[in-house]
Amino acid sequence: MKLSELFGGSIAKILDQSVIVGDMKQTASTLAELTGLSSKTIRKVANKLVKLGLMESFREGKTKYYRFKTQKIRYLIKFIEEV
């Protein structure tokens, strides 16, 4: 199930990528390429998802990375499918 088809919006587009990339680390620019959203939007939404516990962010040198917490996202998708 694609969350973006069900809900639309930038959060759903980003969460859809969790199914494709799993828990691999991603930069905002990589996620922007994959979703068609701007890097600014990715950073804004990713920060919300970090606060919700659905992503984590970390730095390696000067580069900031994001990683999906895929187990939590799978639970969320399963819950939505059952509703």
C-alpha positions as CSV (number, residue, x, y, z in Angstrom):
1,M,0.0,0.0,0.0
2,K,1.3,3.4,-0.9
3,L,0.5,6.0,1.7
4,S,0.7,8.8,-0.8
5,E,-2.1,7.2,-2.8
6,L,-4.2,7.0,0.3
7,F,-3.4,10.3,2.0
8,G,-1.4,12.4,-0.5
9,G,1.0,15.0,0.8
10,S,4.7,15.2,1.4
11,I,4.8,13.1,4.6
12,A,3.1,10.2,2.8
13,K,5.5,10.5,-0.1
14,I,8.5,10.3,2.2
15,L,7.1,7.4,4.2
16,D,6.5,5.5,0.9
17,Q,10.3,5.6,0.3
18,S,10.8,3.5,3.5
19,V,9.4,0.5,1.6
20,I,12.0,1.0,-1.1
21,V,15.1,2.1,0.8
22,G,14.4,0.3,4.0
23,D,16.7,1.5,6.8
24,M,19.6,2.6,4.6
25,K,20.9,6.1,5.4
26,Q,19.7,8.8,3.1
27,T,20.5,12.5,2.6
28,A,17.8,15.1,2.1
29,S,19.0,15.6,-1.5
30,T,18.7,11.8,-2.2
31,L,15.2,11.7,-0.7
32,A,14.3,14.8,-2.7
33,E,15.4,13.1,-5.9
34,L,13.4,9.9,-5.0
35,T,10.2,11.8,-4.1
36,G,10.2,14.8,-6.4
37,L,10.0,17.1,-3.3
38,S,12.5,19.9,-2.6
39,S,15.3,19.3,-0.2
40,K,13.9,22.1,2.1
41,T,10.6,20.2,2.3
42,I,12.4,16.9,3.0
43,R,14.3,18.5,5.9
44,K,11.1,20.0,7.3
45,V,9.1,16.8,7.1
46,A,12.0,14.6,8.2
47,N,12.4,16.6,11.3
48,K,8.7,16.0,12.1
49,L,9.1,12.3,11.4
50,V,12.1,12.3,13.8
51,K,10.0,13.8,16.5
52,L,7.3,11.2,15.8
53,G,9.9,8.4,16.1
54,L,9.5,7.3,12.5
55,M,13.0,8.4,11.4
56,E,16.3,9.2,13.0
57,S,18.8,11.8,12.0
58,F,22.6,11.8,12.5
59,R,25.7,13.4,11.1
60,E,28.8,11.8,9.6
61,G,31.3,14.7,9.2
62,K,29.4,17.6,7.6
63,T,26.7,15.5,6.1
64,K,23.3,15.0,7.8
65,Y,21.6,11.7,7.2
66,Y,18.2,10.3,7.8
67,R,17.2,6.7,8.4
68,F,13.7,5.3,8.5
69,K,12.6,3.3,11.5
70,T,11.1,0.7,9.3
71,Q,9.7,-1.6,12.0
72,K,7.5,1.3,13.3
73,I,6.5,2.3,9.8
74,R,5.4,-1.3,9.0
75,Y,3.3,-1.3,12.2
76,L,1.7,2.0,11.1
77,I,0.9,0.7,7.6
78,K,-0.5,-2.6,9.1
79,F,-2.7,-0.5,11.4
80,I,-4.0,1.6,8.5
81,E,-4.7,-1.5,6.4
82,E,-6.8,-3.0,9.2
83,V,-8.9,0.1,9.8
